[in-house]
Amino acid sequence: MADSGETGGPVKKDGIQQAKTEGKELTKEEKQRLRKEKKQQKKSKEKKDEKASQESEKEKKPVSSASPASQPPTQPITPKAPSAVPTLVPVPASETPAPADKPAKSKAEMKAERRARQEAERASKQGKKGEVGQQAAPGKPKAPPSELQPVVKRLPEHVQVDNPEVLKKLAKKLERQQTPEYNAATKVKIPLRSDYGYKVSLFSHLHQYSRKAPLTQQLSIPSTVIHPAIVRLGLQYSQGIVAGSNARSVALLHAFKQVIRDYTTPPNEELSRDLVNKLKPYISFLNQCRPLSASMGNAIKYIKKEISNIPSQCKEEEAKSKLLNCIDRYIDEKINLAAKAIAKSSIEKISDGDVILVYGCSSLVNHILCEAFEKNRKFRVIVVDSRPRLEGREALRRLVQRGISCTYVLISAVSYILPEVSKVFLGAHALLANGYVMSRVGTSQIALVAKAFNVPVLVCCETYKFCERVQTDSFVSNELDDPDDLIVTRKGKTQLEHWQEVPSLGLLNLVYDVTPPDFVDLVITDLGMIPCTSVPVVLRVKNVDQ
Amino acid sequence: INKKFFFFFLVEYFRAQMMKDPDMASAVAAIRTLLEFLKRDKGETILGLRESLTWATDCLTGVDSSVAVSSGGELFLRFISLTSLEHQDLSRCKKVMEERGELFLEKISMSRTKVAKLCHTFIKDGAKILTHSYSRVVLRVMEKAAAEKKRFSVYVTESQPDSAGRQMAEALRKLNVPVTVVLDAAVGYVLEKVDLVIVGAEGVVESGGIINKIGTYQMALCSKAHNKPFYVVAESFKFVRLYPLNQQDVPDKFKYKADTLKTVQNLSEEHPMIDYTPPSLITLLFTDLGVLTPSAVSDELIKLYL
């Protein structure tokens, strides 16, 4: 009974969903239909209802989602349709006077269904939008929120790792992301990377991968879906060979250039649409190797925009060379020239006799210090480093090679050396819309201690790293690195070697943290020197420009 | 030869303006001078015109080294060039720029009135106000408040080394406002009695902080410790593209009087005339662009300068 009610549903649900997205009020007809379905579900037994409806949803999903693989335009409607029902159903449920426990039960089952559908919707949407990673609360609630209906909030997959349904949806999505091959035998799926080791409960919603099991080992040969340049890039990311947000973005853009060069438009397809679809599995693959950074996200958005703006009458060669030029220009403007502009502004802030503290290895900060040294400013540098990455050693090497006098300490000694310091220069991974600075773990600690000693903290960041996200703590969205990195061998003894066998022991290797704007005195960007609270102004100005 | 003549002309005109109307801000006098200079300039190109205006501003900064003069000059230049200068004829372009210049001057002469209108509502009946040194904007605010029949009393710091505070006290007595002159060192002592602190500013910097007569930073720190609101009143032409990180970071050319800079060899023995108050100590800024929080200043600056 429930089945029959729902199989009749899809077409009508389209109509309802469309009405909802247009924000119009439901017609009487549609409301009646919903009430009917609701009653039918109430009539059947509770548990059978749940199972039956959930199974029928899941059946419907692969059916409805397999078909849109070849019809991208219809894709938005069918996955949305199943979600329309559970969001709408609670409205009549509360309207109709029903016995107290029955609406409660059906609300619970509705919630479970709704969750599952949300996941499917989002999973397919993620592929479409290409926003892999950083959008925590993508803003547009599709349904006009009535006071009885909660606004549908979608969390990205990468912060719902402890939810098994989400993982199932992701696996399905990765399976689906294949370019349509004529020979079915060569269809290859993008493997789903599995988590490694015990995760600390506060961070169990994030992925934790092991470096010893790179994703590339799970790829079968020949991997016709993924371009070799991308496979190489993914391996470089997951092994940490390419690290640092600028380096990663530049490597990504170069790999995409290679992809574009080797691309040929299949017959009956438009370059502007097909190339974007081609890039989606690559982006999912890279995301599995190592979660994308904010700068990479912005670069990908830019490329997708450029590709979709290619006019359809443009010849393939011309279009490709145009795209390659765009990418080159992006790298030039946003990274190289921005570094020059930032160096110029920062040199004004470095005076003779300064003692500058830097943390870790930021390519931009190193560039600034080298430029200032060339302009004959007299200063010395204190490099602060931390385990397990020990990136400060790389920074130390680069600075000493130029002839700058440096001191090297570990982060535990930072309150000891801070009385000597006159300024702190920090790099950033991303600047969030509420003024928070996301950077390597340990940065917020340094900013905090510097504030306590009244030492000015300057953050250097290019504008392409500004992102629209808002975050106030480091828990919600972060990256967990390989926990085995924390194991250290001293005097032949490795204490933590068998950490997995101790049930109450967890190793936590965080990668990023956020620093509040009260601790940052100045942000130097290619647009000039701004206070940390003016980041939304820059984002606004940038959006107006585009 | 040309430059020398213009230099003397600038200086004389500027001084004459200052003497004619002692109530006028030095930046306004500077802008009047620049406008006159523009009218008389015989440049052939727009770029040349701009360069000579920049040079003129530098000359004036040499006479009166306050922050406002340099910021006013720069804003003037930006305002007049903000229009389309696509005309073929240079004289037409110049005419357009002169008209814009007059418009700018008109706008800023109204700015003090606008500020006073915004600020006087924050002075409640029976309030006790603390202020620092002699500021014409603060005076105008108090005039407005007195005109609104509010009863308030004022504590003014003496503000050494030039005792400008006494001048302020005289002006306030003429308005029949009860005023007491206190020592600079007595700010902490008197703060428990006052309800709010209002100061003027010589310059408002990008971070939202202010540059003002020496002693302002101390007053701001004490009022923060006592949890008293610290208000700043400033016209918009005082917004300047500086970003000091601390007291040391303020350029020397603003810290000392122009004559001191020219004559004295070792500046470290001279006492600075201004200090920098960071934005974390300021509650609100009253400007002719509206009532702003310190973080909104950067927003306004971006709008003004970009």
Interface residues (C-beta under 8 A of the other chain):
Chain A: K349 S351 K423 P456 L458 D518 D521 L522 M529 I530 P531 T533 S534 V537 V541
Chain B: E206 S207 G208 Y243 L245 N246 Q248 D249 P279 S280 S295 S298 D299 I302 L306
